[in-house]
Amino acid sequence: MYRDLDKAPGLDEDSPAGKLEDETVEEITGETYGPLKALCEQAAEQALPGRALNIRPGLIVGPHDPTGRFTYWPVRIARGGDVLAPDGPDWHTQVIDARDLAEWTIRMIEAKATGVFNATGPDYPLTFGKVLDECKAVSGSDPKFVWVDEKWLLDADVQPWSELPLWLGGGDMTASVSKAIANGITFRPLADTIRDTLAWEATGPPDRAPRAGMKREREEELLREWNDAIHLGQTKAVIGLGKQEVKMKTSIIDKVVEQLEALPYGLQRQVLQFTRALALSVPRGVPGRQLLRFAGAIPLADLQIMRQAIEQGCEQVDVNESVATHQAGAASVD
């Protein structure tokens, strides 16, 4: 709706609306949606000069919402587990329960009110973290919120708003609702909206087609990749190799990270897998110096069997066969 979305928060009814270079365009896209709404308001005012009531709601939420743009979060958090959450808990968002919007709109019409009003809520600064915490409290679940960097999500082609509802991929986008509040708009507690939304969602068919929100498989894949990215980006002064700790100078680690950042993502994952395997590996075998005292004590035939086993892969040696060979060797010594 508004032209300068980057100036939010603080947008009010007098802020400039978006405009189209070609006002005959009717295709609805992310770029044309707001300006087309502004043209609708202009048409209403031209048809009813001084008598039009233009209400600008934000995201309308609650039970019976066919879009799922808000419903995704209560339902996803009720499922529990690791929940991919965008950017961080402190950015602000706005929603309005459809029942609050409808009730206030009817009162405004009955009062023959005119003019332009932002109509979203609540009447206090609402952070995204607060939304998730309310969903957790109402659902009684115990999820783990995994906060994923905004730029990383955009680079991974995660779609703001559609895949992760409420998130716009660029910080806050809130508008002032002080004018509507002064004209009597009220908001029910967010917890009530969440509770009623979950109750309504539970009445739907289990095979309902997915709407807005991220598919489970997509979320799990992104969480794995984010976890890998975190491990690649860590610059620790101590790297664990088995039970030994090798201290490295920060300058060396910085150079390693610099080289990793220059690699394609696929190669970065291969390097990560290698370093994980290296960190978990434990040195095997016996040092050669300790074996020297057995020189000449092992029969040649046994040495040949041992050599064949090594060449074929010690991990594949049959345990029962090894025991039998050991017993036979012991008998020959006796």
Phi and psi in degrees as GROMACS dihedral restraints (atoms count N, CA, C in turn):
[ dihedral_restraints ]
;  ai    aj    ak    al  type     phi  dphi    fc
    3     4     5     6     1   -88.9    20    10
    4     5     6     7     1   150.1    20    10
    6     7     8     9     1   -74.9    20    10
    7     8     9    10     1   -46.5    20    10
    9    10    11    12     1  -102.4    20    10
   10    11    12    13     1    72.0    20    10
   12    13    14    15     1   -65.4    20    10
   13    14    15    16     1   -24.3    20    10
   15    16    17    18     1   -70.9    20    10
   16    17    18    19     1    -8.9    20    10
   18    19    20    21     1   -93.2    20    10
   19    20    21    22     1     0.3    20    10
   21    22    23    24     1   -70.3    20    10
   22    23    24    25     1   150.0    20    10
   24    25    26    27     1   -76.1    20    10
   25    26    27    28     1   167.1    20    10
   27    28    29    30     1   114.8    20    10
   28    29    30    31     1    -4.7    20    10
   30    31    32    33     1   -66.1    20    10
   31    32    33    34     1   131.1    20    10
   33    34    35    36     1  -127.1    20    10
   34    35    36    37     1  -176.0    20    10
   36    37    38    39     1   -62.3    20    10
   37    38    39    40     1   -20.5    20    10
   39    40    41    42     1   -91.3    20    10
   40    41    42    43     1    -4.1    20    10
   42    43    44    45     1   -66.5    20    10
   43    44    45    46     1   145.6    20    10
   45    46    47    48     1   -60.1    20    10
   46    47    48    49     1   136.2    20    10
   48    49    50    51     1   -84.4    20    10
   49    50    51    52     1   159.3    20    10
   51    52    53    54     1   -68.4    20    10
   52    53    54    55     1   152.7    20    10
   54    55    56    57     1  -131.6    20    10
   55    56    57    58     1   151.8    20    10
   57    58    59    60     1  -104.7    20    10
   58    59    60    61     1   138.7    20    10
   60    61    62    63     1   -65.6    20    10
   61    62    63    64     1   -38.3    20    10
   63    64    65    66     1  -115.1    20    10
   64    65    66    67     1   102.9    20    10
   66    67    68    69     1   -77.6    20    10
   67    68    69    70     1     0.9    20    10
   69    70    71    72     1   -88.4    20    10
   70    71    72    73     1    -6.9    20    10
   72    73    74    75     1   -64.2    20    10
   73    74    75    76     1   134.7    20    10
   75    76    77    78     1  -121.0    20    10
   76    77    78    79     1   -10.6    20    10
   78    79    80    81     1   -68.6    20    10
   79    80    81    82     1   131.3    20    10
   81    82    83    84     1   -93.2    20    10
   82    83    84    85     1   117.6    20    10
   84    85    86    87     1  -133.0    20    10
   85    86    87    88     1   179.7    20    10
   87    88    89    90     1   -61.3    20    10
   88    89    90    91     1   -30.0    20    10
   90    91    92    93     1   -84.2    20    10
   91    92    93    94     1   -31.8    20    10
   93    94    95    96     1   -94.7    20    10
   94    95    96    97     1   -16.5    20    10
   96    97    98    99     1   -56.5    20    10
   97    98    99   100     1   -53.3    20    10
   99   100   101   102     1   -63.7    20    10
  100   101   102   103     1   -50.8    20    10
  102   103   104   105     1   -60.0    20    10
  103   104   105   106     1   -34.3    20    10
  105   106   107   108     1   -65.8    20    10
  106   107   108   109     1   -37.1    20    10
  108   109   110   111     1   -63.6    20    10
  109   110   111   112     1   -39.7    20    10
  111   112   113   114     1   -62.3    20    10
  112   113   114   115     1   -39.0    20    10
  114   115   116   117     1   -65.1    20    10
  115   116   117   118     1   -35.2    20    10
  117   118   119   120     1   -62.7    20    10
  118   119   120   121     1   -42.3    20    10
  120   121   122   123     1   -62.5    20    10
  121   122   123   124     1   -40.6    20    10
  123   124   125   126     1   -63.4    20    10
  124   125   126   127     1   -40.2    20    10
  126   127   128   129     1   -64.5    20    10
  127   128   129   130     1   -40.4    20    10
  129   130   131   132     1   -64.1    20    10
  130   131   132   133     1   -41.7    20    10
  132   133   134   135     1   -67.9    20    10
  133   134   135   136     1   -36.2    20    10
  135   136   137   138     1   -66.8    20    10
  136   137   138   139     1   -37.0    20    10
  138   139   140   141     1   -75.6    20    10
  139   140   141   142     1   -32.7    20    10
  141   142   143   144     1  -130.7    20    10
  142   143   144   145     1    69.9    20    10
  144   145   146   147     1   -60.5    20    10
  145   146   147   148     1   123.9    20    10
  147   148   149   150     1    76.1    20    10
  148   149   150   151     1     0.9    20    10
  150   151   152   153     1  -122.2    20    10
  151   152   153   154     1     1.1    20    10
  153   154   155   156     1   -84.6    20    10
  154   155   156   157     1   142.4    20    10
  156   157   158   159     1  -114.8    20    10
  157   158   159   160     1   110.0    20    10
  159   160   161   162     1  -107.5    20    10
  160   161   162   163     1   112.8    20    10
  162   163   164   165     1  -105.6    20    10
  163   164   165   166     1   129.1    20    10
  165   166   167   168     1  -111.0    20    10
  166   167   168   169     1    87.1    20    10
  168   169   170   171     1   -78.3    20    10
  169   170   171   172     1   154.9    20    10
  171   172   173   174     1   -84.8    20    10
  172   173   174   175     1  -140.8    20    10
  174   175   176   177     1   -73.8    20    10
  175   176   177   178     1   119.4    20    10
  177   178   179   180     1   -89.1    20    10
  178   179   180   181     1   124.4    20    10
  180   181   182   183     1  -130.2    20    10
  181   182   183   184     1   176.7    20    10
  183   184   185   186     1   120.2    20    10
  184   185   186   187     1  -176.4    20    10
  186   187   188   189     1   -61.9    20    10
  187   188   189   190     1   150.5    20    10
  189   190   191   192     1    72.2    20    10
  190   191   192   193     1    17.3    20    10
  192   193   194   195     1   -78.2    20    10
  193   194   195   196     1   113.9    20    10
  195   196   197   198     1   -76.8    20    10
  196   197   198   199     1   -13.1    20    10
  198   199   200   201     1   -85.0    20    10
  199   200   201   202     1   -28.8    20    10
  201   202   203   204     1    73.1    20    10
  202   203   204   205     1    11.9    20    10
  204   205   206   207     1   -69.1    20    10
  205   206   207   208     1   -27.7    20    10
  207   208   209   210     1  -103.2    20    10
  208   209   210   211     1   -35.1    20    10
  210   211   212   213     1   -55.9    20    10
  211   212   213   214     1   -30.2    20    10
  213   214   215   216     1   -52.1    20    10
  214   215   216   217     1   -44.1    20    10
  216   217   218   219     1   -70.7    20    10
  217   218   219   220     1   -48.7    20    10
  219   220   221   222     1   -57.8    20    10
  220   221   222   223     1   -42.6    20    10
  222   223   224   225     1   -68.2    20    10
  223   224   225   226     1   -43.9    20    10
  225   226   227   228     1   -64.5    20    10
  226   227   228   229     1   -42.2    20    10
  228   229   230   231     1   -71.3    20    10
  229   230   231   232     1   -33.2    20    10
  231   232   233   234     1   -62.7    20    10
  232   233   234   235     1   -27.6    20    10
  234   235   236   237     1   -73.1    20    10
  235   236   237   238     1   -23.4    20    10
  237   238   239   240     1    79.6    20    10
  238   239   240   241     1  -167.1    20    10
  240   241   242   243     1    80.1    20    10
  241   242   243   244     1  -166.3    20    10
  243   244   245   246     1   -76.4    20    10
  244   245   246   247     1   122.6    20    10
  246   247   248   249     1  -110.3    20    10
  247   248   249   250     1   119.7    20    10
  249   250   251   252     1   -72.0    20    10
  250   251   252   253     1   119.4    20    10
  252   253   254   255     1  -122.8    20    10
  253   254   255   256     1   134.3    20    10
  255   256   257   258     1   -80.7    20    10
  256   257   258   259     1   135.1    20    10
  258   259   260   261     1    70.8    20    10
  259   260   261   262     1   -70.5    20    10
  261   262   263   264     1   176.0    20    10
  262   263   264   265     1   172.0    20    10
  264   265   266   267     1   -83.2    20    10
  265   266   267   268     1    -6.2    20    10
  267   268   269   270     1  -100.3    20    10
  268   269   270   271     1    -4.6    20    10
  270   271   272   273     1   -78.0    20    10
  271   272   273   274     1   155.0    20    10
  273   274   275   276     1   -99.4    20    10
  274   275   276   277     1   150.0    20    10
  276   277   278   279     1  -141.5    20    10
  277   278   279   280     1   170.1    20    10
  279   280   281   282     1  -142.3    20    10
  280   281   282   283     1   141.4    20    10
  282   283   284   285     1  -144.9    20    10
  283   284   285   286     1   161.8    20    10
  285   286   287   288     1  -140.9    20    10
  286   287   288   289     1   132.5    20    10
  288   289   290   291     1   -66.7    20    10
  289   290   291   292     1   133.3    20    10
  291   292   293   294     1   -56.8    20    10
  292   293   294   295     1   -33.2    20    10
  294   295   296   297     1   -69.8    20    10
  295   296   297   298     1   -36.6    20    10
  297   298   299   300     1   -67.6    20    10
  298   299   300   301     1   -42.2    20    10
  300   301   302   303     1   -63.3    20    10
  301   302   303   304     1   -44.5    20    10
  303   304   305   306     1   -64.5    20    10
  304   305   306   307     1   -44.5    20    10
  306   307   308   309     1   -63.0    20    10
  307   308   309   310     1   -43.2    20    10
  309   310   311   312     1   -70.1    20    10
  310   311   312   313     1   -39.0    20    10
  312   313   314   315     1   -60.5    20    10
  313   314   315   316     1   -43.2    20    10
  315   316   317   318     1   -61.5    20    10
  316   317   318   319     1   -42.1    20    10
  318   319   320   321     1   -64.0    20    10
  319   320   321   322     1   -38.9    20    10
  321   322   323   324     1   -65.9    20    10
  322   323   324   325     1   -40.0    20    10
  324   325   326   327     1   -66.2    20    10
  325   326   327   328     1   -43.8    20    10
  327   328   329   330     1   -62.2    20    10
  328   329   330   331     1   -31.4    20    10
  330   331   332   333     1   -84.6    20    10
  331   332   333   334     1     0.6    20    10
  333   334   335   336     1    56.6    20    10
  334   335   336   337     1    38.6    20    10
  336   337   338   339     1   -71.3    20    10
  337   338   339   340     1   150.9    20    10
  339   340   341   342     1  -134.3    20    10
  340   341   342   343     1   167.1    20    10
  342   343   344   345     1   111.0    20    10
  343   344   345   346     1  -169.2    20    10
  345   346   347   348     1  -114.5    20    10
  346   347   348   349     1   135.0    20    10
  348   349   350   351     1  -138.1    20    10
  349   350   351   352     1   128.0    20    10
  351   352   353   354     1   -73.2    20    10
  352   353   354   355     1   131.0    20    10
  354   355   356   357     1  -132.3    20    10
  355   356   357   358     1    82.7    20    10
  357   358   359   360     1  -140.6    20    10
  358   359   360   361     1  -178.9    20    10
  360   361   362   363     1  -149.6    20    10
  361   362   363   364     1  -174.4    20    10
  363   364   365   366     1   -83.8    20    10
  364   365   366   367     1  -162.4    20    10
  366   367   368   369     1   -94.1    20    10
  367   368   369   370     1    27.6    20    10
  369   370   371   372     1  -149.4    20    10
  370   371   372   373     1   159.3    20    10
  372   373   374   375     1   -64.9    20    10
  373   374   375   376     1   119.6    20    10
  375   376   377   378     1  -107.8    20    10
  376   377   378   379     1   117.9    20    10
  378   379   380   381     1   -90.0    20    10
  379   380   381   382     1   156.3    20    10
  381   382   383   384     1   -64.7    20    10
  382   383   384   385     1   -35.2    20    10
  384   385   386   387     1   -60.6    20    10
  385   386   387   388     1   -36.8    20    10
  387   388   389   390     1   -64.4    20    10
  388   389   390   391     1   -39.8    20    10
  390   391   392   393     1   -59.8    20    10
  391   392   393   394     1   -48.0    20    10
  393   394   395   396     1   -65.7    20    10
  394   395   396   397     1   -40.4    20    10
  396   397   398   399     1   -62.7    20    10
  397   398   399   400     1   -39.6    20    10
  399   400   401   402     1   -65.3    20    10
  400   401   402   403     1   -41.6    20    10
  402   403   404   405     1   -60.6    20    10
  403   404   405   406     1   -41.0    20    10
  405   406   407   408     1   -64.4    20    10
  406   407   408   409     1   -45.0    20    10
  408   409   410   411     1   -66.1    20    10
  409   410   411   412     1   -42.5    20    10
  411   412   413   414     1   -70.0    20    10
  412   413   414   415     1   -42.3    20    10
  414   415   416   417     1   -75.9    20    10
  415   416   417   418     1   -22.1    20    10
  417   418   419   420     1    75.0    20    10
  418   419   420   421     1    14.3    20    10
  420   421   422   423     1   -87.3    20    10
  421   422   423   424     1   176.0    20    10
  423   424   425   426     1  -132.6    20    10
  424   425   426   427     1    67.0    20    10
  426   427   428   429     1   -79.4    20    10
  427   428   429   430     1   164.9    20    10
  429   430   431   432     1  -113.6    20    10
  430   431   432   433     1   118.1    20    10
  432   433   434   435     1   -82.6    20    10
  433   434   435   436     1   122.0    20    10
  435   436   437   438     1  -105.1    20    10
  436   437   438   439     1   104.6    20    10
  438   439   440   441     1   -82.4    20    10
  439   440   441   442     1   118.7    20    10
  441   442   443   444     1  -109.8    20    10
  442   443   444   445     1   135.8    20    10
  444   445   446   447     1   -55.5    20    10
  445   446   447   448     1   136.2    20    10
  447   448   449   450     1   -62.4    20    10
  448   449   450   451     1   -45.7    20    10
  450   451   452   453     1   -63.6    20    10
  451   452   453   454     1   -38.6    20    10
  453   454   455   456     1   -62.7    20    10
  454   455   456   457     1   -41.0    20    10
  456   457   458   459     1   -63.4    20    10
  457   458   459   460     1   -43.5    20    10
  459   460   461   462     1   -65.9    20    10
  460   461   462   463     1   -39.2    20    10
  462   463   464   465     1   -65.2    20    10
  463   464   465   466     1   -28.7    20    10
  465   466   467   468     1   -85.0    20    10
  466   467   468   469     1     9.1    20    10
  468   469   470   471     1    64.4    20    10
  469   470   471   472     1    32.3    20    10
  471   472   473   474     1   -78.1    20    10
  472   473   474   475     1   130.4    20    10
  474   475   476   477     1   -87.1    20    10
  475   476   477   478     1   115.6    20    10
  477   478   479   480     1   -59.4    20    10
  478   479   480   481     1   149.3    20    10
  480   481   482   483     1    75.4    20    10
  481   482   483   484     1   -51.2    20    10
  483   484   485   486     1   -82.6    20    10
  484   485   486   487     1   -46.6    20    10
  486   487   488   489     1   -83.6    20    10
  487   488   489   490     1   -37.0    20    10
  489   490   491   492     1  -124.7    20    10
  490   491   492   493     1    87.6    20    10
  492   493   494   495     1   -55.4    20    10
  493   494   495   496     1   151.1    20    10
  495   496   497   498     1    79.4    20    10
  496   497   498   499     1   -29.1    20    10
  498   499   500   501     1   -82.9    20    10
  499   500   501   502     1   128.6    20    10
  501   502   503   504     1  -105.2    20    10
  502   503   504   505     1    -1.8    20    10
  504   505   506   507     1    74.3    20    10
  505   506   507   508     1    22.8    20    10
  507   508   509   510     1  -169.3    20    10
  508   509   510   511     1    45.3    20    10
  510   511   512   513     1    79.4    20    10
  511   512   513   514     1  -157.5    20    10
  513   514   515   516     1   -74.1    20    10
  514   515   516   517     1   150.1    20    10
  516   517   518   519     1  -144.7    20    10
  517   518   519   520     1    85.9    20    10
  519   520   521   522     1  -123.0    20    10
  520   521   522   523     1   154.1    20    10
  522   523   524   525     1  -124.3    20    10
  523   524   525   526     1   152.5    20    10
  525   526   527   528     1   -72.0    20    10
  526   527   528   529     1   133.7    20    10
  528   529   530   531     1  -117.5    20    10
  529   530   531   532     1    20.9    20    10
  531   532   533   534     1   -62.9    20    10
  532   533   534   535     1   -33.9    20    10
  534   535   536   537     1   -66.3    20    10
  535   536   537   538     1   -43.0    20    10
  537   538   539   540     1   -66.6    20    10
  538   539   540   541     1   -39.9    20    10
  540   541   542   543     1   -62.5    20    10
  541   542   543   544     1   -41.1    20    10
  543   544   545   546     1   -64.4    20    10
  544   545   546   547     1   -21.4    20    10
  546   547   548   549     1  -104.5    20    10
  547   548   549   550     1    22.4    20    10
  549   550   551   552     1    95.8    20    10
  550   551   552   553     1     5.9    20    10
  552   553   554   555     1   -68.5    20    10
  553   554   555   556     1   142.2    20    10
  555   556   557   558     1  -130.7    20    10
  556   557   558   559     1   160.0    20    10
  558   559   560   561     1  -132.3    20    10
  559   560   561   562     1   130.3    20    10
  561   562   563   564     1   -75.4    20    10
  562   563   564   565     1   161.1    20    10
  564   565   566   567     1   -58.2    20    10
  565   566   567   568     1   142.4    20    10
  567   568   569   570     1   -58.5    20    10
  568   569   570   571     1   -35.5    20    10
  570   571   572   573     1   -60.6    20    10
  571   572   573   574     1   -35.3    20    10
  573   574   575   576     1   -66.3    20    10
  574   575   576   577     1   -41.8    20    10
  576   577   578   579     1   -62.4    20    10
  577   578   579   580     1   -43.7    20    10
  579   580   581   582     1   -63.6    20    10
  580   581   582   583     1   -45.9    20    10
  582   583   584   585     1   -60.9    20    10
  583   584   585   586     1   -46.3    20    10
  585   586   587   588     1   -68.8    20    10
  586   587   588   589     1   -33.6    20    10
  588   589   590   591     1   -66.0    20    10
  589   590   591   592     1   -44.2    20    10
  591   592   593   594     1   -63.6    20    10
  592   593   594   595     1   -40.5    20    10
  594   595   596   597     1   -64.1    20    10
  595   596   597   598     1   -41.8    20    10
  597   598   599   600     1   -67.1    20    10
  598   599   600   601     1   -43.1    20    10
  600   601   602   603     1   -61.0    20    10
  601   602   603   604     1   -34.2    20    10
  603   604   605   606     1   -66.6    20    10
  604   605   606   607     1   -18.8    20    10
  606   607   608   609     1   -85.0    20    10
  607   608   609   610     1    -9.5    20    10
  609   610   611   612     1   -80.1    20    10
  610   611   612   613     1   164.1    20    10
  612   613   614   615     1   -66.3    20    10
  613   614   615   616     1   143.0    20    10
  615   616   617   618     1   -65.4    20    10
  616   617   618   619     1   -22.1    20    10
  618   619   620   621     1   -99.9    20    10
  619   620   621   622     1    23.9    20    10
  621   622   623   624     1   -58.5    20    10
  622   623   624   625     1   137.1    20    10
  624   625   626   627     1   -61.8    20    10
  625   626   627   628     1   139.7    20    10
  627   628   629   630     1   -62.3    20    10
  628   629   630   631     1   142.3    20    10
  630   631   632   633     1  -112.7    20    10
  631   632   633   634     1  -130.8    20    10
  633   634   635   636     1   -70.2    20    10
  634   635   636   637     1   154.9    20    10
  636   637   638   639     1   114.5    20    10
  637   638   639   640     1   167.1    20    10
  639   640   641   642     1   -91.4    20    10
  640   641   642   643     1   136.6    20    10
  642   643   644   645     1   -68.4    20    10
  643   644   645   646     1   151.3    20    10
  645   646   647   648     1   -59.2    20    10
  646   647   648   649     1   -44.2    20    10
  648   649   650   651     1   -63.3    20    10
  649   650   651   652     1   -38.8    20    10
  651   652   653   654     1   -65.8    20    10
  652   653   654   655     1   -42.3    20    10
  654   655   656   657     1   -63.3    20    10
  655   656   657   658     1   -44.9    20    10
  657   658   659   660     1   -62.8    20    10
  658   659   660   661     1   -40.0    20    10
  660   661   662   663     1   -64.1    20    10
  661   662   663   664     1   -44.9    20    10
  663   664   665   666     1   -65.5    20    10
  664   665   666   667     1   -37.6    20    10
  666   667   668   669     1   -65.0    20    10
  667   668   669   670     1   -39.0    20    10
  669   670   671   672     1   -63.8    20    10
  670   671   672   673     1   -44.7    20    10
  672   673   674   675     1   -67.1    20    10
  673   674   675   676     1   -37.6    20    10
  675   676   677   678     1   -64.9    20    10
  676   677   678   679     1   -41.0    20    10
  678   679   680   681     1   -61.6    20    10
  679   680   681   682     1   -41.0    20    10
  681   682   683   684     1   -63.6    20    10
  682   683   684   685     1   -41.7    20    10
  684   685   686   687     1   -63.6    20    10
  685   686   687   688     1   -37.8    20    10
  687   688   689   690     1   -62.9    20    10
  688   689   690   691     1   -44.2    20    10
  690   691   692   693     1   -65.2    20    10
  691   692   693   694     1   -37.5    20    10
  693   694   695   696     1   -68.2    20    10
  694   695   696   697     1   -31.9    20    10
  696   697   698   699     1   -86.2    20    10
  697   698   699   700     1    -8.2    20    10
  699   700   701   702     1   -76.5    20    10
  700   701   702   703     1   132.7    20    10
  702   703   704   705     1  -116.5    20    10
  703   704   705   706     1    89.0    20    10
  705   706   707   708     1   -95.2    20    10
  706   707   708   709     1   148.3    20    10
  708   709   710   711     1   -76.9    20    10
  709   710   711   712     1   -18.2    20    10
  711   712   713   714     1  -127.5    20    10
  712   713   714   715     1   126.5    20    10
  714   715   716   717     1  -110.7    20    10
  715   716   717   718     1   125.9    20    10
  717   718   719   720     1   -82.3    20    10
  718   719   720   721     1   127.4    20    10
  720   721   722   723     1  -121.4    20    10
  721   722   723   724     1    98.9    20    10
  723   724   725   726     1    63.3    20    10
  724   725   726   727     1  -126.3    20    10
  726   727   728   729     1   -96.8    20    10
  727   728   729   730     1    -1.9    20    10
  729   730   731   732     1   -98.6    20    10
  730   731   732   733     1   149.7    20    10
  732   733   734   735     1  -117.1    20    10
  733   734   735   736     1   124.4    20    10
  735   736   737   738     1  -106.8    20    10
  736   737   738   739     1   116.3    20    10
  738   739   740   741     1   -82.6    20    10
  739   740   741   742     1   130.7    20    10
  741   742   743   744     1  -119.9    20    10
  742   743   744   745     1   146.0    20    10
  744   745   746   747     1   -70.3    20    10
  745   746   747   748     1   143.0    20    10
  747   748   749   750     1   -56.2    20    10
  748   749   750   751     1   -35.3    20    10
  750   751   752   753     1   -60.7    20    10
  751   752   753   754     1   -38.7    20    10
  753   754   755   756     1   -65.7    20    10
  754   755   756   757     1   -44.8    20    10
  756   757   758   759     1   -61.6    20    10
  757   758   759   760     1   -42.1    20    10
  759   760   761   762     1   -59.5    20    10
  760   761   762   763     1   -40.3    20    10
  762   763   764   765     1   -66.9    20    10
  763   764   765   766     1   -38.8    20    10
  765   766   767   768     1   -62.9    20    10
  766   767   768   769     1   -46.5    20    10
  768   769   770   771     1   -63.1    20    10
  769   770   771   772     1   -39.3    20    10
  771   772   773   774     1   -61.1    20    10
  772   773   774   775     1   -41.6    20    10
  774   775   776   777     1   -67.9    20    10
  775   776   777   778     1   -38.3    20    10
  777   778   779   780     1   -64.0    20    10
  778   779   780   781     1   -40.5    20    10
  780   781   782   783     1   -63.3    20    10
  781   782   783   784     1   -24.2    20    10
  783   784   785   786     1   -83.1    20    10
  784   785   786   787     1   -12.1    20    10
  786   787   788   789     1   -83.6    20    10
  787   788   789   790     1   152.8    20    10
  789   790   791   792     1   -61.4    20    10
  790   791   792   793     1   156.9    20    10
  792   793   794   795     1   -59.5    20    10
  793   794   795   796     1   -38.4    20    10
  795   796   797   798     1   -60.8    20    10
  796   797   798   799     1   -42.5    20    10
  798   799   800   801     1   -69.3    20    10
  799   800   801   802     1   -33.5    20    10
  801   802   803   804     1   -59.8    20    10
  802   803   804   805     1   -42.2    20    10
  804   805   806   807     1   -64.6    20    10
  805   806   807   808     1   -38.1    20    10
  807   808   809   810     1   -64.0    20    10
  808   809   810   811     1   -42.1    20    10
  810   811   812   813     1   -62.1    20    10
  811   812   813   814     1   -42.1    20    10
  813   814   815   816     1   -61.4    20    10
  814   815   816   817     1   -45.0    20    10
  816   817   818   819     1   -61.7    20    10
  817   818   819   820     1   -39.1    20    10
  819   820   821   822     1   -64.6    20    10
  820   821   822   823     1   -45.8    20    10
  822   823   824   825     1   -66.3    20    10
  823   824   825   826     1   -34.7    20    10
  825   826   827   828     1   -64.2    20    10
  826   827   828   829     1   -44.4    20    10
  828   829   830   831     1   -63.3    20    10
  829   830   831   832     1   -39.0    20    10
  831   832   833   834     1   -64.4    20    10
  832   833   834   835     1   -40.8    20    10
  834   835   836   837     1   -66.8    20    10
  835   836   837   838     1   -29.8    20    10
  837   838   839   840     1   -89.4    20    10
  838   839   840   841     1   -11.0    20    10
  840   841   842   843     1   -73.9    20    10
  841   842   843   844     1   146.5    20    10
  843   844   845   846     1  -122.5    20    10
  844   845   846   847     1   128.2    20    10
  846   847   848   849     1   -53.5    20    10
  847   848   849   850     1   133.6    20    10
  849   850   851   852     1  -115.1    20    10
  850   851   852   853     1   168.6    20    10
  852   853   854   855     1    87.8    20    10
  853   854   855   856     1  -177.0    20    10
  855   856   857   858     1  -119.5    20    10
  856   857   858   859     1   133.7    20    10
  858   859   860   861     1   -54.7    20    10
  859   860   861   862     1   144.0    20    10
  861   862   863   864     1   -58.1    20    10
  862   863   864   865     1   -37.2    20    10
  864   865   866   867     1   -60.9    20    10
  865   866   867   868     1   -32.3    20    10
  867   868   869   870     1   -74.0    20    10
  868   869   870   871     1   -21.8    20    10
  870   871   872   873     1   -83.5    20    10
  871   872   873   874     1   -17.2    20    10
  873   874   875   876     1   -60.2    20    10
  874   875   876   877     1   -30.5    20    10
  876   877   878   879     1   -69.8    20    10
  877   878   879   880     1   -12.9    20    10
  879   880   881   882     1   -93.8    20    10
  880   881   882   883     1     2.9    20    10
  882   883   884   885     1   -57.8    20    10
  883   884   885   886     1   128.5    20    10
  885   886   887   888     1    82.2    20    10
  886   887   888   889     1    -7.9    20    10
  888   889   890   891     1   -90.5    20    10
  889   890   891   892     1   -16.1    20    10
  891   892   893   894     1  -100.5    20    10
  892   893   894   895     1   125.2    20    10
  894   895   896   897     1   -57.6    20    10
  895   896   897   898     1   149.0    20    10
  897   898   899   900     1   -59.0    20    10
  898   899   900   901     1   -38.8    20    10
  900   901   902   903     1   -62.9    20    10
  901   902   903   904     1   -40.1    20    10
  903   904   905   906     1   -67.3    20    10
  904   905   906   907     1   -37.5    20    10
  906   907   908   909     1   -62.1    20    10
  907   908   909   910     1   -38.6    20    10
  909   910   911   912     1   -65.7    20    10
  910   911   912   913     1   -39.9    20    10
  912   913   914   915     1   -63.9    20    10
  913   914   915   916     1   -42.5    20    10
  915   916   917   918     1   -63.5    20    10
  916   917   918   919     1   -41.3    20    10
  918   919   920   921     1   -63.9    20    10
  919   920   921   922     1   -43.1    20    10
  921   922   923   924     1   -61.7    20    10
  922   923   924   925     1   -40.0    20    10
  924   925   926   927     1   -64.1    20    10
  925   926   927   928     1   -39.8    20    10
  927   928   929   930     1   -65.7    20    10
  928   929   930   931     1   -43.9    20    10
  930   931   932   933     1   -65.0    20    10
  931   932   933   934     1   -33.9    20    10
  933   934   935   936     1   -82.6    20    10
  934   935   936   937     1   -14.8    20    10
  936   937   938   939     1   108.4    20    10
  937   938   939   940     1   109.2    20    10
  939   940   941   942     1   -61.0    20    10
  940   941   942   943     1   -29.0    20    10
  942   943   944   945     1   -66.5    20    10
  943   944   945   946     1   -17.1    20    10
  945   946   947   948     1   -99.7    20    10
  946   947   948   949     1     1.2    20    10
  948   949   950   951     1   -66.8    20    10
  949   950   951   952     1   132.9    20    10
  951   952   953   954     1   -73.2    20    10
  952   953   954   955     1   127.7    20    10
  954   955   956   957     1   -62.2    20    10
  955   956   957   958     1   -44.7    20    10
  957   958   959   960     1   -63.1    20    10
  958   959   960   961     1   -39.0    20    10
  960   961   962   963     1   -64.7    20    10
  961   962   963   964     1   -39.2    20    10
  963   964   965   966     1   -65.0    20    10
  964   965   966   967     1   -41.1    20    10
  966   967   968   969     1   -63.2    20    10
  967   968   969   970     1   -43.9    20    10
  969   970   971   972     1   -62.2    20    10
  970   971   972   973     1   -42.8    20    10
  972   973   974   975     1   -62.3    20    10
  973   974   975   976     1   -39.7    20    10
  975   976   977   978     1   -64.4    20    10
  976   977   978   979     1   -42.2    20    10
  978   979   980   981     1   -66.0    20    10
  979   980   981   982     1   -38.7    20    10
  981   982   983   984     1   -64.5    20    10
  982   983   984   985     1   -40.9    20    10
  984   985   986   987     1   -63.1    20    10
  985   986   987   988     1   -40.5    20    10
  987   988   989   990     1   -63.3    20    10
  988   989   990   991     1   -39.3    20    10
  990   991   992   993     1   -66.0    20    10
  991   992   993   994     1   -37.3    20    10
  993   994   995   996     1   -67.7    20    10
  994   995   996   997     1   -33.8    20    10
  996   997   998   999     1   -65.6    20    10
  997   998   999  1000     1   -41.5    20    10
